[in-house]
Amino acid sequence: MILTADWRALGLRGRAERIFAARHGLAVTAGLLGLAAVIEALARAAVAAHATVAQNQGVEFLGFGLLYCVLGLATTLPLAFLRPVPAAVVLSAASLLSLGVFHFLALAGAAAELIAVYRFSRRSTWRGDTAQYAALALTVPFLALALASGGAAGTETRVLTVVLAALVPAAAWAGVARHSRAEAQMHTAATEAIAGTLVEHTARGERARIARELHDVVAHHISMIAVQAETARLTTPGMPDAGAQRLSEIGDTARAGLTEMRRLLGVLREDAQVVLPDRHPQPGLAQLPRLIDEARESSGAGYRLIISGSPVTVDPGVGLAAFRIVQEALTNALRHAPRAAVDVEVHYGDGELRLRIRDNGPGLERAAPAGGHGLAGMRERAAAVGGELRAGAATAGGFLVEARLPGACETGG
């Protein structure tokens, strides 16, 4: 669907823009954290060198400064260059090494660790307990280090280690919660889109069903009104001119109603592509004799129903399709060849149901009117149940409609 493609295109473009902006923002953040870590490292190196009693404090400052700067950069810059999972692992390892061996961790390094864990927990590949277990795996080393450091580390280092042991799982669970909320919003939007699509398809199906019933049922009866009025005007002896005029007007009104109905059907069928199954009882093959009798009475011509083969019980959908095809064929005969005789043949056998409706009217002149839906509707009904339909001028004259529909369910009693 075009709407879906546009939505996906806009979504991908927006996502790409967010990723681009996020990477640049992350690089700037990592750079600022690295700069802060270097400044803190130099300050700590100056304090450590000043605390020594050796004469070469400059050398001590240089040594401590270089070590602390390397540790500060190792605990911040990977945030910008690595993907979320490797960044979280590398920063955690660097922070543990810095705290456990050198008893130093810049505050900027601690902030980078929390950011890395948060990004790591927001990854779409983590689901449910997996993210929580991963967060626990990153937390346990800090907790173990805090318990094992004892007096070997200073109070500041122990406090920072305990704080990280508490904040790392909090950052991880915050990322999991953010990811879960984003997923819930996405699922809600998808559900709403699917619901809207279903409503649209349901509306199209209902329009198609209404159009088909209007054409098959209402148009059939209006055609019969027009034919009966014309037949009565021509066959009633001694009819006053006023009565003949009224009957002519009735026929004209019926034909005008058919024209307006065709326009309405064109509107209803414009977008209708899905047909919903009927939920009410519908006519079938058993109602064909009554349909033939009504058509015979309306036209005054010879209408015959010929049944061959062993009658069987067919699927209700096939029976409805057969009835509607015969009904439409009779309507066409009444409209285009009102005085012609019509034979309706129903043949059971060879696992299929065959219909043959032929009249002896002007078959070669029976071109379907522009915008008409009769033949199209018959073909649609046949195709809907897995059959096929052909219509055209008969070889021996007249117009012929032939349909082959799926076979029987069981032998009729």
Beta strands, then each sheet from edge to edge (+ up, - down):
strand 1: 303-308
strand 2: 312-314
strand 3: 342-349
strand 4: 352-359
strand 5: 388-393
strand 6: 399-406
strand 7: 408-411
sheet 1: 1+ 3+ 4- 6+ 5-
sheet 2: 2+ 7-
end
